[in-house]
């Protein structure tokens, strides 16, 4: 990556909303509060949104003077000091967007946030709370009787449940895309800078440019991928009128990060799931695909691994692997009016030319390249034809599409009846999945931003040499992707994705030089940490789509789940059935309103009056398309030419237009990630430090008798695989449950007590049910022997590390031994011989006499004297040197006698 390219950091991270009777003034600043921007929002328009952005950068003094003038000018009487003309309404951290129903516009602000992950110094935050403020003044407000109902439906989408954003990292794209953009040639970046300046003039854009040249840094900002942005419609009204720093794009899904300590070396393991905003909804109400190729429950999961000891994108070591889940790309649905646990699957439309599947796989080829690998986990053999309907149609669609693709880029289809193998006692499900995972990762490869290590050349590994992907001078690129599906894309899919992710994790660790072979085994600290991340990921996605947590987990398929897990599975099944039958319809209406799929309009039917939302998601039912895609050349023009590389990552004119490139000084705040991460102008507290509060393999997974082997890649015995050194499960459960909140609807009350962790700790006692913050250190732990609460710091005790406890007061014998040890150390100092002789008379009787075991006369930390060689040894050494030079010495009488003795004993 060139050193002169860096991602741009938003300069609007702290916001304050000021209010007058006629205006709202939104003041945004950078974290250091040295640069300010101001938005003026008109409150006199009853239904229109009027926003003015002067695009000027203010200093702190200028903003104070501006607010002072506004306060003075908006008082009821000039010179009156009792009443203020400018009042502070709310403080915030970002703007989600603007929305209008039947009256005026609302502004949605982020009022609370929590740091969830850190990627190379770029922080990822979770929305904790929002505030929705009505913009028009009460004097001009035109009331409508249905406004309050629309407001309630909109607020059913709980923005505090698994919505994430970042000020400097593009969450809608993968790490491979974000780093590939920064590696673009400098000539391309200079061209984009020149074109952007010619198209529009902006005072802020030219700030910080180097007049002498050579010291400038290109700041790069890419256009977000719209499919995974959830507030795109909410920002649509202002994105062309305000500066880009005001636009904060959020994603929905999951984000979790844990620290893997390898002998003190911090390796951050991050899992990011991006849920598609296209054809989004709940379980039985959104199945299959729409007319544009967007499928239901489509989630892109990316696992990122990087060495946290080096923070920079240019100098650090980063690796990622991406896989996708999504419903079968066909026109199919299930009728839930029959109130059956498994409603029959019906194909709604005939698609002999696989039009919908072609649109879907065309999107995947553009974003991921080739090969596209389909892992179909639905049932193949059934007494009554149910899931097999989808398999037969999918095979026909893939067969049709492959006949027009080049053979080397054909779609790979892997059918595997996972439910059938689970019921079999002779087959190990995870062993078979591991074989599939190995073949998949070898075909797609993975992303790493550093070339292969020299040790992999000296000691080549067979598996590593067979690895696919695309090798470049700066590392490796992932080409292609695995697309996993079952019927719901929840339980079976999550387990399969975990096995593929576990296989990819081994290759990632090997590529960074952390393990000697690309292989990881179960029951190691590293795999248990990764398994918990994936189960949190699966629970969260299952709550969002199915209304309950996972029913079948990794331990279920390993057949080592405790007997209490069966009752929990039953509760999750009942919870999922209840959610699907009674609350999914309301959640679907909320999602349709939030994403802008339905827009309230005066004189048209309301959202709750529609019998179905089929026509909202299938636009071809309301109007005929003017262009018809080819039945044979079903891919987008230009995609095939660049395969196996994804079209979105190649350097071409179309992709360059998606970038915003500006030039700054190398120490400008807009591109200085060191200043953004460490915040030298803020007072830091250990209790608030994210890296200390995050999940830690040593603290949370390493067993108590760690003195045996502290490596996170050592297989632990069943009795050693306790949850953590904390010894109690409930604290970890309460921490994990903070990340597992349902999207759009809260879970039933019974789910609060159901653990989402897969560890077998059923014998431990439960603690108080009070929530424990993920950022709180120290942690309170309950001892099972006596019910007294103790406080345990992050640092482990000597009992946990060494297996012994230090006594409060040493015994007299121990003190005497220690005193002799001190005298022994003091006697090793270089002293005068006379003083040593005097000292020895008085103290040698109390000092332990040690016999040297080496040939060194002086051998201590202060002095080392080499031993003296005798004359015979020196002669032998010189004879050896001369023999090496070809000068052989004549044999003596003793040599002949020795040789004769050797011949007599050997042959006679």
ZAMARGU-4260 file (C-alpha; in steps of 0.2 Angstrom, whole numbers, plus 5000, padded with zeros to 4 digits):
<rodrens>
0) 5000/5000/5000 | 5007/5017/4996 | 5012/5027/5011 | 5003/5043/5004 | 4986/5036/5004
5) 4975/5035/5020 | 4956/5033/5024 | 4948/5050/5028 | 4941/5053/5045 | 4925/5062/5048
10) 4927/5079/5056 | 4909/5078/5063 | 4909/5067/5078 | 4901/5078/5092 | 4885/5087/5089
15) 4874/5099/5098 | 4857/5104/5093 | 4852/5122/5097 | 4834/5128/5095 | 4826/5145/5092
20) 4808/5148/5087 | 4812/5148/5068 | 4827/5138/5066 | 4837/5123/5072 | 4856/5125/5072
25) 4865/5108/5072 | 4884/5112/5077 | 4896/5098/5073 | 4914/5096/5078 | 4929/5085/5078
30) 4934/5076/5094 | 4947/5089/5098 | 4934/5103/5096 | 4946/5113/5085 | 4935/5112/5069
35) 4916/5115/5068 | 4903/5115/5055 | 4885/5122/5056 | 4869/5116/5048 | 4854/5128/5048
40) 4837/5119/5048 | 4821/5129/5044 | 4806/5126/5056 | 4794/5137/5047 | 4790/5125/5033
45) 4776/5113/5039 | 4780/5099/5026 | 4796/5103/5017 | 4814/5100/5023 | 4825/5116/5021
50) 4843/5114/5026 | 4857/5126/5023 | 4875/5120/5024 | 4887/5135/5021 | 4902/5122/5020
55) 4913/5133/5031 | 4925/5127/5044 | 4923/5137/5060 | 4935/5138/5075 | 4929/5137/5092
60) 4930/5156/5095 | 4920/5159/5079 | 4907/5147/5084 | 4905/5155/5101 | 4903/5172/5093
65) 4890/5165/5081 | 4880/5157/5094 | 4881/5172/5105 | 4874/5183/5091 | 4860/5171/5088
70) 4856/5171/5106 | 4855/5190/5107 | 4845/5192/5091 | 4832/5179/5095 | 4827/5186/5112
75) 4809/5193/5114 | 4816/5210/5120 | 4832/5218/5115 | 4844/5219/5130 | 4833/5207/5140
80) 4844/5195/5151 | 4831/5184/5159 | 4826/5174/5144 | 4837/5166/5131 | 4834/5166/5113
85) 4844/5151/5109 | 4842/5135/5119 | 4852/5119/5119 | 4840/5105/5114 | 4851/5089/5114
90) 4869/5082/5112 | 4872/5068/5100 | 4886/5058/5091 | 4879/5058/5073 | 4864/5060/5062
95) 4854/5044/5057 | 4843/5054/5045 | 4827/5063/5041 | 4810/5055/5039 | 4793/5061/5035
100) 4776/5053/5037 | 4760/5063/5034 | 4765/5079/5043 | 4782/5087/5044 | 4800/5080/5045
105) 4809/5072/5060 | 4827/5072/5063 | 4834/5056/5071 | 4850/5058/5081 | 4862/5046/5090
110) 4863/5051/5108 | 4872/5036/5115 | 4886/5025/5108 | 4897/5011/5113 | 4913/5005/5106
115) 4912/4987/5100 | 4928/4984/5089 | 4944/4992/5083 | 4951/4988/5066 | 4968/4996/5064
120) 4964/5011/5075 | 4947/5014/5067 | 4934/5012/5080 | 4917/5004/5077 | 4902/5009/5087
125) 4886/5002/5092 | 4871/5013/5093 | 4864/5013/5111 | 4851/5026/5111 | 4843/5038/5099
130) 4832/5054/5099 | 4818/5058/5087 | 4814/5076/5086 | 4800/5085/5076 | 4807/5099/5066
135) 4792/5111/5062 | 4787/5123/5075 | 4770/5121/5084 | 4763/5137/5076 | 4764/5130/5059
140) 4761/5111/5062 | 4747/5103/5052 | 4741/5089/5062 | 4735/5072/5055 | 4726/5059/5065
145) 4737/5044/5058 | 4754/5053/5062 | 4755/5045/5079 | 4752/5028/5073 | 4766/5029/5059
150) 4778/5036/5072 | 4775/5021/5083 | 4777/5009/5069 | 4793/5018/5064 | 4800/5017/5082
155) 4797/4998/5083 | 4813/4996/5073 | 4824/4997/5089 | 4840/5007/5083 | 4849/5001/5099
160) 4848/4983/5094 | 4863/4979/5083 | 4865/4994/5072 | 4884/5000/5070 | 4893/5014/5062
165) 4911/5021/5061 | 4918/5038/5057 | 4933/5032/5047 | 4930/5014/5042 | 4918/5009/5028
170) 4908/4995/5036 | 4897/4992/5020 | 4913/4986/5011 | 4925/4972/5016 | 4943/4974/5022
175) 4949/4968/5006 | 4940/4982/4996 | 4945/4995/5009 | 4963/4991/5008 | 4963/4988/4989
180) 4957/5006/4986 | 4971/5013/4996 | 4983/5003/4985 | 4977/5011/4969 | 4991/5019/4959
185) 4996/5037/4964 | 4992/5043/4946 | 4974/5038/4948 | 4973/5047/4964 | 4980/5063/4957
190) 4968/5062/4942 | 4953/5060/4954 | 4959/5075/4964 | 4960/5086/4949 | 4943/5081/4943
195) 4935/5084/4959 | 4942/5101/4961 | 4936/5106/4944 | 4919/5100/4946 | 4915/5109/4963
200) 4924/5122/4974 | 4924/5119/4992 | 4934/5129/5005 | 4936/5114/5016 | 4942/5102/5002
205) 4957/5113/4998 | 4962/5115/5016 | 4979/5108/5021 | 4986/5106/5003 | 5004/5106/5002
210) 5011/5121/4992 | 5028/5114/4990 | 5023/5096/4986 | 5030/5080/4992 | 5022/5081/5010
215) 5004/5078/5005 | 4994/5063/5009 | 4979/5057/4998 | 4964/5055/5009 | 4952/5042/5001
220) 4934/5040/5004 | 4923/5027/4995 | 4905/5027/4991 | 4896/5015/5002 | 4888/4998/4996
225) 4870/5003/4996 | 4864/4985/4999 | 4871/4985/5017 | 4867/5003/5022 | 4851/5004/5032
230) 4849/5023/5033 | 4851/5026/5014 | 4833/5032/5012 | 4834/5043/5028 | 4849/5052/5021
235) 4842/5053/5003 | 4834/5070/5006 | 4851/5079/5011 | 4865/5069/5004 | 4867/5081/4989
240) 4866/5097/4999 | 4877/5094/5014 | 4895/5090/5017 | 4900/5072/5017 | 4906/5073/5035
245) 4887/5075/5040 | 4883/5058/5032 | 4885/5044/5044 | 4880/5027/5036 | 4875/5013/5048
250) 4874/4994/5045 | 4863/4981/5054 | 4869/4964/5059 | 4882/4959/5071 | 4899/4965/5077
255) 4910/4956/5090 | 4929/4957/5094 | 4940/4946/5105 | 4958/4947/5109 | 4968/4931/5106
260) 4984/4932/5117 | 4999/4922/5110 | 5012/4922/5123 | 5008/4941/5126 | 5006/4945/5107
265) 4989/4953/5105 | 4979/4946/5090 | 4962/4954/5087 | 4948/4942/5080 | 4934/4952/5073
270) 4917/4946/5066 | 4906/4958/5056 | 4890/4953/5049 | 4881/4964/5037 | 4862/4961/5034
275) 4855/4966/5017 | 4843/4980/5017 | 4835/4974/5001 | 4821/4962/5003 | 4823/4963/5022
280) 4810/4956/5034 | 4805/4942/5045 | 4806/4923/5043 | 4790/4917/5035 | 4785/4934/5027
285) 4801/4935/5017 | 4807/4919/5008 | 4816/4917/4991 | 4820/4932/4981 | 4812/4947/4973
290) 4812/4952/4955 | 4829/4961/4956 | 4839/4946/4963 | 4839/4951/4981 | 4836/4937/4993
295) 4829/4936/5010 | 4840/4934/5025 | 4855/4939/5015 | 4870/4942/5027 | 4888/4944/5023
300) 4900/4938/5037 | 4918/4944/5037 | 4931/4938/5050 | 4946/4949/5052 | 4962/4945/5060
305) 4976/4957/5063 | 4991/4960/5074 | 4986/4974/5086 | 5004/4978/5091 | 5005/4987/5075
310) 4990/4998/5071 | 4994/5006/5054 | 4985/4999/5038 | 5002/5002/5029 | 5014/4993/5041
315) 5002/4981/5050 | 4997/4963/5046 | 4979/4961/5041 | 4969/4946/5035 | 4951/4943/5031
320) 4939/4930/5025 | 4921/4933/5018 | 4906/4921/5016 | 4888/4924/5013 | 4871/4916/5018
325) 4855/4919/5010 | 4838/4911/5005 | 4837/4900/4990 | 4836/4913/4975 | 4819/4907/4968
330) 4801/4913/4968 | 4795/4903/4983 | 4785/4906/4999 | 4777/4897/5014 | 4759/4901/5019
335) 4758/4904/5038 | 4739/4905/5039 | 4738/4887/5041 | 4746/4888/5059 | 4757/4874/5055
340) 4775/4873/5063 | 4782/4869/5045 | 4770/4877/5032 | 4771/4869/5015 | 4784/4876/5002
345) 4776/4883/4986 | 4784/4889/4970 | 4775/4906/4966 | 4781/4908/4948 | 4789/4898/4935
350) 4806/4904/4930 | 4813/4892/4916 | 4827/4904/4911 | 4833/4907/4929 | 4830/4925/4928
355) 4830/4929/4947 | 4845/4917/4950 | 4855/4926/4936 | 4852/4943/4944 | 4857/4936/4961
360) 4873/4928/4955 | 4878/4943/4944 | 4878/4953/4959 | 4889/4941/4968 | 4901/4940/4953
365) 4903/4959/4953 | 4907/4960/4972 | 4916/4943/4975 | 4923/4937/4959 | 4924/4918/4954
370) 4921/4905/4959 | 4904/4906/4967 | 4902/4890/4978 | 4884/4885/4984 | 4883/4874/4999
375) 4865/4868/4999 | 4861/4860/5016 | 4842/4856/5013 | 4835/4839/5015 | 4837/4827/5000
380) 4827/4812/5005 | 4810/4815/5013 | 4794/4805/5015 | 4784/4820/5009 | 4791/4831/4997
385) 4795/4847/5006 | 4813/4855/5006 | 4818/4844/4991 | 4807/4856/4980 | 4820/4869/4982
390) 4835/4858/4979 | 4828/4852/4962 | 4824/4870/4956 | 4841/4876/4962 | 4850/4863/4953
395) 4840/4866/4937 | 4844/4885/4938 | 4863/4883/4941 | 4864/4870/4927 | 4856/4882/4915
400) 4867/4897/4920 | 4883/4887/4920 | 4881/4882/4901 | 4885/4900/4896 | 4899/4903/4908
405) 4917/4898/4904 | 4921/4882/4913 | 4935/4889/4924 | 4922/4902/4931 | 4907/4891/4933
410) 4896/4891/4948 | 4901/4876/4960 | 4886/4867/4968 | 4888/4856/4983 | 4873/4848/4990
415) 4874/4840/5007 | 4859/4834/5018 | 4865/4839/5035 | 4850/4834/5044 | 4852/4816/5037
420) 4870/4815/5043 | 4866/4822/5060 | 4853/4808/5064 | 4866/4795/5059 | 4876/4787/5073
425) 4890/4782/5062 | 4894/4799/5054 | 4903/4813/5062 | 4894/4829/5054 | 4909/4841/5058
430) 4922/4829/5051 | 4912/4830/5034 | 4910/4848/5036 | 4928/4850/5039 | 4932/4841/5022
435) 4920/4853/5013 | 4928/4868/5022 | 4946/4863/5016 | 4941/4862/4998 | 4931/4878/4999
440) 4945/4888/5006 | 4958/4881/4994 | 4947/4887/4980 | 4943/4904/4986 | 4958/4908/4996
445) 4958/4923/5008 | 4964/4941/5010 | 4981/4945/5018 | 4990/4961/5015 | 5008/4954/5017
450) 5018/4942/5006 | 5021/4925/5011 | 5033/4922/5025 | 5051/4916/5021 | 5048/4902/5032
455) 5034/4895/5021 | 5047/4895/5007 | 5060/4886/5017 | 5047/4874/5025 | 5033/4872/5012
460) 5017/4865/5017 | 5007/4854/5005 | 4990/4863/5010 | 4997/4880/5008 | 5004/4876/4991
465) 4987/4871/4985 | 4979/4887/4991 | 4969/4896/4978 | 4964/4915/4977 | 4974/4928/4968
470) 4993/4931/4973 | 4999/4949/4971 | 5016/4957/4976 | 5008/4964/4992 | 4999/4948/4998
475) 4984/4938/4993 | 4966/4942/4987 | 4951/4931/4990 | 4942/4928/4974 | 4925/4920/4974
480) 4914/4916/4990 | 4905/4902/4998 | 4886/4905/4998 | 4878/4893/5012 | 4859/4890/5013
485) 4847/4879/5021 | 4828/4883/5022 | 4829/4896/5036 | 4848/4900/5034 | 4849/4900/5053
490) 4855/4884/5063 | 4862/4873/5050 | 4870/4887/5041 | 4878/4895/5056 | 4887/4878/5060
495) 4893/4876/5042 | 4899/4894/5042 | 4908/4891/5058 | 4917/4876/5051 | 4922/4885/5036
500) 4928/4900/5046 | 4938/4889/5058 | 4947/4882/5043 | 4950/4899/5036 | 4956/4905/5053
505) 4970/4892/5053 | 4976/4898/5036 | 4975/4916/5042 | 4985/4912/5058 | 4998/4903/5047
510) 5000/4917/5035 | 5004/4929/5049 | 5017/4917/5055 | 5008/4913/5071 | 5007/4894/5069
515) 5018/4881/5061 | 5004/4872/5051 | 4987/4878/5044 | 4977/4867/5056 | 4967/4871/5072
520) 4959/4858/5083 | 4944/4859/5094 | 4945/4861/5113 | 4959/4874/5111 | 4957/4892/5118
525) 4958/4899/5101 | 4944/4889/5094 | 4933/4891/5109 | 4935/4910/5108 | 4931/4909/5089
530) 4916/4897/5093 | 4909/4909/5106 | 4910/4923/5093 | 4901/4913/5080 | 4887/4908/5092
535) 4884/4926/5097 | 4884/4930/5079 | 4871/4916/5075 | 4860/4920/5090 | 4859/4938/5085
540) 4855/4935/5067 | 4843/4922/5072 | 4834/4934/5084 | 4833/4947/5069 | 4825/4935/5056
545) 4817/4921/5066 | 4813/4929/5083 | 4823/4917/5094 | 4841/4912/5097 | 4849/4897/5089
550) 4840/4880/5092 | 4855/4869/5087 | 4873/4874/5091 | 4890/4868/5087 | 4890/4857/5103
555) 4874/4850/5097 | 4882/4843/5081 | 4897/4838/5091 | 4885/4828/5101 | 4893/4834/5117
560) 4879/4846/5122 | 4873/4844/5141 | 4856/4837/5144 | 4849/4854/5150 | 4852/4860/5132
565) 4837/4850/5126 | 4825/4860/5137 | 4833/4876/5131 | 4830/4870/5113 | 4812/4867/5116
570) 4810/4884/5123 | 4819/4892/5109 | 4808/4883/5097 | 4792/4889/5106 | 4798/4906/5106
575) 4802/4906/5087 | 4785/4899/5084 | 4776/4912/5095 | 4786/4926/5086 | 4782/4920/5069
580) 4764/4918/5072 | 4760/4934/5082 | 4773/4948/5081 | 4782/4945/5064 | 4768/4955/5054
585) 4771/4971/5065 | 4790/4969/5063 | 4788/4968/5044 | 4778/4984/5044 | 4791/4993/5054
590) 4805/4987/5043 | 4796/4992/5027 | 4793/5009/5034 | 4810/5012/5041 | 4819/5006/5024
595) 4807/5017/5014 | 4799/5002/5005 | 4783/5010/5009 | 4780/5029/5009 | 4765/5036/5017
600) 4755/5047/5005 | 4739/5057/5007 | 4724/5049/4999 | 4732/5032/4997 | 4729/5016/5008
605) 4739/5016/5024 | 4752/5003/5028 | 4741/4993/5040 | 4727/4993/5027 | 4738/4983/5014
610) 4733/4964/5013 | 4751/4960/5008 | 4768/4969/5004 | 4772/4958/4989 | 4769/4973/4977
615) 4781/4984/4987 | 4795/4972/4986 | 4792/4966/4968 | 4793/4982/4957 | 4789/4973/4941
620) 4771/4970/4946 | 4767/4989/4946 | 4777/4993/4930 | 4784/4984/4915 | 4803/4985/4913
625) 4809/4994/4897 | 4824/4983/4895 | 4825/4965/4895 | 4841/4956/4900 | 4848/4942/4889
630) 4844/4924/4893 | 4861/4919/4888 | 4873/4933/4892 | 4865/4935/4910 | 4880/4944/4918
635) 4884/4963/4918 | 4896/4969/4904 | 4914/4969/4909 | 4912/4957/4924 | 4918/4942/4914
640) 4933/4951/4907 | 4941/4953/4925 | 4937/4937/4933 | 4942/4929/4944 | 4945/4946/4952
645) 4929/4955/4957 | 4923/4969/4946 | 4921/4981/4960 | 4939/4980/4965 | 4948/4983/4948
650) 4955/4999/4943 | 4943/5006/4930 | 4934/5022/4926 | 4917/5016/4933 | 4925/5012/4950
655) 4935/5028/4951 | 4919/5038/4950 | 4914/5030/4967 | 4929/5037/4976 | 4932/5054/4984
660) 4950/5059/4984 | 4957/5074/4993 | 4975/5080/4997 | 4980/5084/5015 | 4996/5088/5025
665) 5002/5071/5033 | 4998/5078/5050 | 4981/5084/5046 | 4967/5077/5058 | 4957/5071/5043
670) 4970/5057/5039 | 4979/5055/5056 | 4973/5039/5063 | 4986/5039/5077 | 4978/5055/5084
675) 4960/5048/5081 | 4964/5032/5091 | 4975/5038/5105 | 4966/5055/5108 | 4980/5064/5117
680) 4969/5079/5121 | 4958/5068/5132 | 4960/5061/5149 | 4961/5042/5148 | 4955/5030/5161
685) 4959/5011/5162 | 4941/5007/5166 | 4936/5015/5150 | 4949/5007/5139 | 4941/4996/5127
690) 4956/4984/5124 | 4956/4980/5143 | 4938/4976/5144 | 4936/4966/5128 | 4935/4947/5129
695) 4952/4940/5132 | 4958/4922/5128 | 4970/4922/5143 | 4957/4929/5156 | 4941/4922/5149
700) 4946/4905/5142 | 4963/4899/5148 | 4960/4886/5162 | 4967/4889/5180 | 4981/4877/5179
705) 4989/4887/5165 | 5007/4884/5171 | 5006/4868/5161 | 5005/4876/5144 | 4999/4894/5141
710) 4998/4892/5122 | 4980/4895/5115 | 4983/4881/5102 | 4985/4867/5115 | 4971/4855/5116
715) 4963/4856/5134 | 4956/4840/5143 | 4937/4840/5146 | 4940/4844/5164 | 4951/4859/5160
720) 4939/4867/5147 | 4930/4877/5161 | 4923/4893/5155 | 4937/4904/5161 | 4948/4908/5176
725) 4932/4917/5183 | 4925/4900/5187 | 4907/4906/5185 | 4896/4907/5170 | 4883/4920/5173
730) 4895/4935/5172 | 4900/4930/5154 | 4882/4926/5150 | 4876/4943/5156 | 4890/4952/5146
735) 4886/4942/5130 | 4867/4945/5132 | 4871/4964/5130 | 4876/4960/5112 | 4861/4948/5109
740) 4847/4960/5108 | 4833/4957/5095 | 4832/4968/5081 | 4815/4977/5079 | 4807/4968/5093
745) 4812/4963/5111 | 4813/4944/5115 | 4800/4936/5126 | 4803/4937/5145 | 4808/4918/5145
750) 4823/4922/5134 | 4832/4932/5147 | 4836/4917/5157 | 4841/4906/5143 | 4860/4906/5140
755) 4867/4908/5123 | 4884/4902/5128 | 4888/4884/5122 | 4900/4880/5137 | 4895/4865/5148
760) 4894/4874/5165 | 4877/4868/5171 | 4883/4863/5188 | 4888/4881/5193 | 4877/4892/5203
765) 4869/4907/5196 | 4873/4924/5202 | 4862/4939/5204 | 4853/4944/5188 | 4860/4962/5187
770) 4867/4967/5171 | 4886/4968/5171 | 4893/4981/5159 | 4905/4975/5146 | 4917/4989/5150
775) 4917/4987/5169 | 4933/4981/5177 | 4936/4974/5190 | 4923/4960/5189 | 4913/4953/5203
780) 4914/4935/5206 | 4904/4923/5218 | 4914/4910/5226 | 4905/4893/5227 | 4913/4888/5244
785) 4906/4903/5254 | 4894/4915/5247 | 4906/4930/5250 | 4909/4942/5235 | 4927/4946/5231
790) 4934/4957/5218 | 4946/4950/5205 | 4957/4961/5195 | 4962/4958/5177 | 4979/4951/5183
795) 4978/4933/5188 | 4983/4928/5206 | 4999/4917/5209 | 4988/4902/5213 | 4980/4903/5195
800) 4997/4905/5187 | 5009/4895/5197 | 4998/4883/5207 | 5004/4889/5224 | 4998/4903/5236
805) 5011/4914/5245 | 5009/4914/5264 | 5005/4930/5273 | 5020/4929/5285 | 5035/4918/5280
810) 5042/4906/5293 | 5058/4908/5302 | 5067/4894/5292 | 5062/4903/5276 | 5068/4919/5282
815) 5085/4911/5287 | 5087/4903/5270 | 5082/4920/5261 | 5095/4929/5272 | 5109/4916/5267
820) 5103/4918/5248 | 5106/4937/5250 | 5123/4935/5257 | 5128/4923/5243 | 5123/4936/5230
825) 5133/4949/5239 | 5148/4939/5240 | 5148/4937/5221 | 5153/4956/5219 | 5170/4960/5214
830) 5179/4964/5230 | 5197/4966/5236 | 5205/4949/5240 | 5210/4955/5257 | 5193/4960/5262
835) 5186/4944/5255 | 5198/4934/5266 | 5192/4944/5281 | 5174/4942/5277 | 5176/4923/5274
840) 5182/4920/5292 | 5166/4928/5299 | 5153/4922/5287 | 5159/4907/5278 | 5152/4896/5291
845) 5134/4903/5288 | 5135/4903/5269 | 5130/4888/5259 | 5145/4880/5250 | 5142/4877/5232
850) 5153/4866/5221 | 5155/4873/5203 | 5149/4861/5190 | 5157/4870/5175 | 5175/4872/5169
855) 5174/4891/5171 | 5184/4897/5186 | 5173/4913/5187 | 5156/4911/5180 | 5143/4924/5187
860) 5133/4939/5181 | 5147/4950/5184 | 5162/4941/5177 | 5166/4926/5166 | 5183/4919/5164
865) 5186/4905/5150 | 5194/4889/5156 | 5212/4885/5152 | 5216/4871/5140 | 5230/4859/5144
870) 5245/4856/5132 | 5238/4839/5125 | 5221/4847/5120 | 5230/4861/5111 | 5240/4849/5101
875) 5225/4839/5096 | 5216/4855/5091 | 5231/4860/5080 | 5232/4843/5072 | 5214/4844/5068
880) 5216/4861/5059 | 5231/4855/5049 | 5221/4839/5044 | 5208/4850/5037 | 5221/4859/5027
885) 5228/4843/5020 | 5244/4842/5030 | 5243/4825/5038 | 5255/4821/5053 | 5265/4805/5053
890) 5258/4791/5063 | 5267/4786/5079 | 5270/4769/5088 | 5254/4772/5099 | 5243/4775/5083
895) 5249/4759/5075 | 5246/4749/5091 | 5228/4756/5092 | 5224/4752/5074 | 5230/4734/5076
900) 5219/4732/5091 | 5204/4739/5082 | 5207/4727/5067 | 5209/4712/5079 | 5193/4716/5088
905) 5183/4720/5072 | 5187/4707/5060 | 5197/4693/5069
</rodrens>
